């Protein structure tokens, strides 16, 4: 479920829920809508933060270095998909300390996911 469309859909759903509760609060002034807003924002942070956290631990230079390795690959699309999956799954320091077996296993799973057409 680390696909970008899944994350975007979650963000839109959270925004709709928050907007609805704000509208209801403005109309009724009931405190239960403030509770809903706070809980929705808290749940959104709890849900979305791990998905973004590891991605932002890579500097732009480190990302471009990883993407340069795809220039010589025959199938650049799958290579870039695997690298993007790596950005989402691991922070830079964590990536550097991975053992070879775990890294190969991750790359194999990522390649299968990237080669798959998805649900549609």
Secondary structure by P-SEA (a helix, b strand, c coil): cccaaaaaaaaaaaaaaaaaaaaaaaacccaaaaaaaaaaaaaaaacccccccccccccaaaaaaaaaaacccccaaaaaaaaaaaaacccaaaaaaccaaaaaaaaaaaaaaaaccccc
